[in-house]
Amino acid sequence: MREKIGVSVFYDHILQAAEQTGKPLKELLNGARGAGIEAVEINMTYLYSHEETYDFLREAGLHISCIYEFYEMDHKDEKEKAKMHIDTAFKARAEKILVVPGFFSNEEAEALRKCVPEYHCTAALLSKNEKAMRMAEGLADIVSLGTDAGIAVTVEDFDDTKSPLCCENGVCWFLEQIPLLKMTFDTGNFIIHGEDVLEAWELLKERVVHVHCKDRGEQSVAVGDGYLPMSKVLDNIVQTGYKGYLAIEHFDAANQEACMKKSAAFLRSRIASV
């Protein structure tokens, strides 16, 4: 466990910054480190197939904060992928992974939408849904593997209405089914069902081991530049004694390099002010 809060960024953002600017990847990695970013969040499939990434990160003095992957647990046996995920995290010395377990059909998503405000309605729907039960079973399997390896397995509030984890009560149901499952708290995703991020933090904070710092605007924006109450959210996170990473997230930003540096400065200022 870390002794203080750290700042990380999605490796995808650095790759996109290289495409946008034409700058060498190593230069951008060094620039991220110079901006106070200590680690990256990276996709498992990408890392597994790009072994040179380990050297790039080590040379820049960057760690891996979390390794994420998409699964199809709703209709497939994903035990082999789960084992690969845990093994990759162990090799990378990452303390946690993020699992996106699967998705509903449009019809199932609409049924869930009607239940979003009420936990008992959401729980009853998910408990009777074959896909949700398959996802819970798959998550339980990977949590068991992660526990044996000393790696925390997390899910997040995912910003797709076809995800059964797209709302507070959906997240709560999965956490209730799997007591050792942890949470990655995404500050920008509760908005898709009109849920309040501050209330969501209070509800879920006991299971949170990782945070995605995502703001919202008309387009992808740097953290602190959108309309979400990010200063208050971060104050609450810091005041609870959270010691994990704050992962900068702004996929498809027009200028990833500038957004990363601005986001890092904002997060550093909030950490220091509390």
Secondary structure, 3 states (H helix, E strand, C coil): CCCCCEEEEEHHHHHHHHHHHCCCHHHHHHHHHHCCCCEEEEEHHHHHHCCHHHHHHHHHCCEEEEEEEECCCCCCCCHHHHHHHHHHHHHHCCCEEEEECCCCCHHHHHHHHHHCCCHHHHHHHHHHCHHHHHHHHHHHHHHHHHHHHCCEEEEECCCCCCCCCCCHHHHHHHHHHCCCCEEEEECCCHHHHCCCHHHHHHHHHHHEEEEEECCCCCCCCCCCCCCCCHHHHHHHHHHCCCCCEEEECCCCCCCHHHHHHHHHHHHHHHHHHC
